Structure formats: structure tokens, C-alpha cells
Amino acid sequence: MLLPVCYRNCSQSFKKKHPKIEFKFYEGTYEEIIDWLSSGIIDIGFVVKGKSNPGFDLVPLIKDNMVVAYHPEHPFRSKEIVDMKALADQPFIMPTGMYQSHVEELFEEAQIKPPIRFEVHDCTTIANMVQEGLGITIGPKLFLKTQQNIKINNLNIKNTREVTLACQSIENASPAVKEFLHVAKDVF
């Protein structure tokens, strides 16, 4: 899942400063972005810092809290902070993508096993399932807060993912890539 807000903020600032430089935007999963970076299809990509992107130069941009997401009629709506132990008896939609390890870490720290009803890779599909009341999930706040008909709350245990820009080598990058990295640092 690409972070549209990150891309939008960076690209708008970059275009204002450099209106004659064109760039193509590819949207894909984090796994696809890592593959595209590795093969040279793209010069730079938004990724989450972690084990799956070794060897790339990373520019940290923002830390994104993991939150619980639920249907607007769910009993969690009356809570400001949801205790992880309250998830132990809730039908859970487990993400199988890039931030699955963050979710698993939260459950490990709380020492509970979620009652997994579904395992789903696509973030939009997960959001749609939550909207339909098929279960609750844990995911990145930057994404989930943009979804309609979903409510989110912070958890009593904090876990974040770090969104970064990645490229094969900042030192060997083109001037345009270096400038995009500079603009992105300024934006965030």
C-alpha cells in the first residue's frame, strides 16, 4: 500500500520547485515497490523501514501509529483507547502484507492470540470488510483514517511503522532523485 498523502505532499512541492522535470508515478504494494527498486524500474519509492528492504538507502519521513479499526456501530466507539486484551474475543481480520509483523508484535506484547476470521493482503479489501462489519483489524493510521465508514482508536500498546523513501544509492542517484529526496525531507 502506497501512502497517497506522502506522495501528494512531496510531488506537489517538487512540481512547484521544478515544473519542467517530469516523473512517472507507479502505484503498487510495498513488495512490488521493493522489486521495482531492485530491478531499476523505478529510481525511488515509498516503503516501510524493515527487514524486507535491506541494501537500499533510506530517508525516514514519518512514523505512523498502528490503530484498531472497526465498524461505526461497534462497542469500541465509546472508548478513547482500546485495550489490546479487548481484541481477544473479537473476530479479527489479519493483514498479511508489509505491516503484518507490526500487528503480530502488538499481540505478542499483549500476550494474546487474536481470533483470526480472515487473512487478507490488500489494505483496501481489509477496509471494505471492516466497513461491512465482518471484523476488526489493526493497521496504519495514515491509511485507515482516510477510509469512509470506519472508526479508529489508539491502542493501549503503541507500535509504529516508519515510512521512508528508498533508492538503490543516494550517492549515485540522479540530480532529480536527490532533489526529490531533499524536497521530501523538507515536507516532512
N, C-alpha and C positions, 0 to 999 in steps of 0.2 A: 504494500500500500504506500503510495507516494503521498507526501503531505502537501496538499494543494495550497495551504496558506503559506508555507515556506517558499514554495516555488513562485507563487504570485507576488509575494513581497520582494523577493530577490530579483525576479525578472523585470518587474516594473521599475525598480530603482536602476537596474542595469541599463534598460532601454532608454531611460531619461538621460543617463550619462553618455551612452554610446548608441545613438539611434541608427547608425549605419552598420552596426555589427548584427548579423543575423545568427540565430541559433534555432535548432530543431529541438522540440520537446517530445520525449518518448515517455509514455506512462506505462508502468509495469509493476509487478511485485518486487519486493526487495531482492528476492532470489534472481529475478530476471535482470534487475539493475546490476547486481554483482557480476552476472555472466556477461552483460554488455560492457561493463568496465574492463573485465578481464580480457575480453576479445578485442577491445578497441573500437567497438561500435559507437560507444559514447565516450566523451572525454571526462565527464563529471556527472555525479549522481547523488541524490539524497538517499542516505542509508541510515540504519541504526547501528551505532557502535556495538560491536560484539565479536563473538568468535567466528562468525561467518564472513568477515571481511578482512582477513589478515593480508598484509602485504600492500595495502593501499595507504596513501597519505590521507589522513582525516582532518577535517576542520570542524570542530564542535560548534554547533549552532544553538541548540536549545535542549533543555531537559523537559520531558513530557511525562506527567504523572499517569500512573495506571489507576483507573477508576472502575467502579462497578456500574454497569448499565442494565436498566430494567424497563419494563412496560410502565407507562404513566400511572396505571391503576395498582401497581404492586405495593405491598405494605412498606417497602423501603422508602416510599415517597415522603413519609413522615419523619425520616431520620436525617440528621445533618451529616453524620459519619456512620458508615456501616461497619460493624464488627465482622471480621473475616469468619468468625465462628458461626455467624448467622447464615453464611452461604452453605453450610454443611448439609442442610436439608432442602436446598433449592435446586430445581432442575437447571443444570449448567451447560452452557454452550462453550466448549473448549476451542480456542483458536489454535490452529496447527501451523501457523505461519511464523514470521520473524519474531513476534513478541510472546510466543508460547512459553519460552523459558522464563520470562518475567512473571507470567501468571503462575507457573509451577513453583517459582521461588516464593511467591506470596502464600500459596497453600502449604508449602513446606514449613515456612516460618510460623504459620498459624497451627501447624501440626494437625491438619485435617485433609481428608480426601474429598474432592468435590464429587457429587453425584452427576457424572457426565452423561447427558442425554444425547448430545450431538458433538461431533468433532468436525470443524469447518475451517477451511483455509482462507476463503475470501472474506475480507472485512465487511464489504457491503452486504453479502449474504448473511453474515452474523447479525449485522444491524437490522436487517429486514426480519430475521427470525425473532429478535428481541421485540421489535415493533409489533409482531403478531402474538406476543405473549407466550412463545414456545420455550422460554427460559431466560436466564440472566447470563451475563458474561462479564469478564474483566478485560479492559482494553485501554488503549491510549486516549487520553482526554482530548488532545487536539483533533482527533478524528471523531470520537463519539459525541462531542458537544455540537458538532455540525449536523448531526442526524436528527430528522424530524420524528416526533412521536416516540422518543426515547428520553428517559430521565437518567441522570448520572449523579453519583455521590462519591466523595472521597472514602477511602478505606481507613481503618484504624492502623493498618500497617502500610508504610509507604514504600513504593517501588517506582522507579523512573526508568525511562529509556532515554538515551542520548541520541538526538538526531544530529547527523553530521553530513557534510559534503565529502565525498570521496573522489580521489583521482589516482591514477597509477603513480604519478610523481609530480609533486608541486614544482620541484626544481626544474624538471624537463617539460613542464606544461607550456602551452602556447600563451602568448600575452593576453589573449581574450579570456582564457580559463583563469589565469592568475588574477585578472581584473574582476571576473565574476566572483572568485573567492574573496577578494578584498571587499567588494560590494556586499556580499552575503554577511561577512563579519560585521560590517557597519550596520546592516539592517538588524542583526540580532545582538 
